[in-house]
Amino acid sequence: MTTILKGNIVSAPACGRLDVTEHGYLIAENGVITGVYPVLPEQYAGASVEDYGDCLIVQSFADLHLHAPQYPMLGMGMDLPLLDWLNAYAFPTEARFAEPDYARTVYRQLAGELASHGTTRVCMFSSLHTDATLILMDELVAYAKKLWKADGLPAGTFDNLISFIQEITEAARASKNSLVVASIPESNIEIGEEGSGGQQALQAIEHTFGRMEAIWKPVAANEGFEIVRRRLFLNCKDEAARDRVCKAFSQMYQDNSADFPNEAKEVEYLNRMRSCYPIHPEIFDRLYEDWATIERFQKTRGVLRLMAAVVHNLWMNQDGGLMIMPGSISLDESNIRDELTRHVGDNWNAIVDHEVDGKASIPYQKDQEVSRYGQVMAARRVARTVMLGSAPSTRRDMIRGLETSRIRLGVVQPGENIATFNDALNVLQNSAHH
């Protein structure tokens, strides 16, 4: 497809050079500019020309410094000194981006406004909120599908975008130290139904990347947990201490083999504990094997959000556990509980309040009544572990719930009495309804 524009064309063919071609012609083939000419070449004599008269035709803009979280407060508080302005406007506004829905609404509007004014490349600063930053960097398809069959866009067409993707992938291949990373959704929830702009955008983008792509899908527990662990923790500074903790767990599993799953006593499981540390592998197994079967549960972002909230809660409460285990996940905290219950139904909030965690729950009452339970929060830790391992199961599942060996795997730490947790489990079985 040939596009010919006529007008006062401003171009920058090389660094430090600016050319102005008055009443010239810009010619593009399939969205790629092939040249700028003072006179229309003969081979295009019969082609259609879009004549913009004395208007300027310029390249799209590149914004080299933009603070995305400050977009909602444009023009506000300009009469204040910098520090007062930061405290009165910037910091409170940025704090609102802790809520993903708010971040998505604002950043979607920001992206649309940038594109509508011809800004196609931007060096953008986000906030300290991981979820909001991921939304700001959201899937390419979500943007591309808006361009499908859309005309008269100042920042370019769908074909322009695909051409840009092709150019940037080829440039990266020619460079020794460059890498293009693309996050492409798999679910129709994000893409759209068959025949939609999203599907067309997906096919075009996949074809473009497919010529030179190296696909890495962090969907398995043994891959996904690496992303989560590295995002939440720095590299271990005391590997000897880490190994002592992991060996203590492994020794406990071997010495009490009848109480724990068979794989827990194997050397491979010890290596997994080292890789996951300070998070226990059982957390990742439950999330990636059970919760990942729920369509809307996000295997990377969802797990990252949940574990970030868990780690923050444990840190603020100065938890002294050797590892972060299923029994460590405080479901009394709303931001932790909501990350799980949003996927299994609102009825689970009432179940958690009554039978899992919180001062009104049965496990809390049992911990208060029996001192040996309360010293280690045995009933609550057992209930949390059961909830994490059984909530995703449905009536269609042949086996529902969690084996007792896996409950113990999710709660018991070296030096603790296994019998205490067994007793707490038996008490809960006789007291709880679910």
CORURLIN-V604606 format. One record per helix or strand of 2 or more residues. SS is the DSSP state (a for helix, b for strand). FROM is the first residue (numbers start at 1). LEN is the number of residues. Records with the same first field share a line. If there is no record, write none. Layout:
SS = FROM-LEN + FROM-LEN
This chain:
b = 2-13 + 17-13 + 32-6 + 50-8 + 61-7 + 119-7
a = 42-3 + 68-6 + 82-17 + 100-17 + 130-7 + 140-8 + 158-17 + 188-4 + 197-14 + 221-12 + 239-17 + 257-3 + 262-4 + 267-10 + 281-9 + 291-3 + 301-16 + 326-3 + 334-8 + 347-9 + 362-8 + 371-4 + 378-13 + 404-8 + 418-14
